[in-house]
């Protein structure tokens, strides 16, 4: 997986960074919305909403 397109997904409940995923940057160029997915959070031990976090350098 190319690391220049990686996005860290953060749990909205505990704010823990659990997952990494990719986003099509060409398609999302004009949009300012953040990616939201329902994933399992091991810290909360439940399925919670995970939102795209800030970009790290």
N, C-alpha and C positions, 0 to 999 in steps of 0.2 A: 504494500500500500504506500503510495506516495505521501510523504509527510507534509508537503506544502498545502494540501487540501484537508488536513485533519482538523476536526472540530471536537472539542471536549464537551461532553454532555454532563450537565450538573442537575442533581436532584433538587426539586423546588421545595421539598420538605426539610431536608437536613443540609442542603447546599454542598453535598459531597460530589466530587467529580468521579464518576464511575465508568463511563463509556467514552470511546472515541469512534467517530464516524466520519463519513465524507459528505460533502454538499456540492452539488453542481454549481460552481461559481458563475459560469456563463449564463445559466438560466436565472440565477438569483441576483444578477448584477443590479437591476433596477429596484428590487424589493429591499425593504429595510426590516422585514419580519424575520424573527429568529425561528430556527427549527425547533419543533416540540414533538416529542415522542413519549409514549407510555412504556416504561421499562421497569424491570425489577431492581429495586435498590437493596443491596445486601445489608446496609446499615439500618434502614427502616424495616427491613424484612417484609416489604409489600410492593405492589406495583404502583408507582407514582409517576407523575409527570416530570420528564427530564427536558430541560431547556438548554439551548446552545449557550455556552459560556463565552467569556471574553477571550480574544485572541492573545496567545502568549508568543513571545518572540524567541 
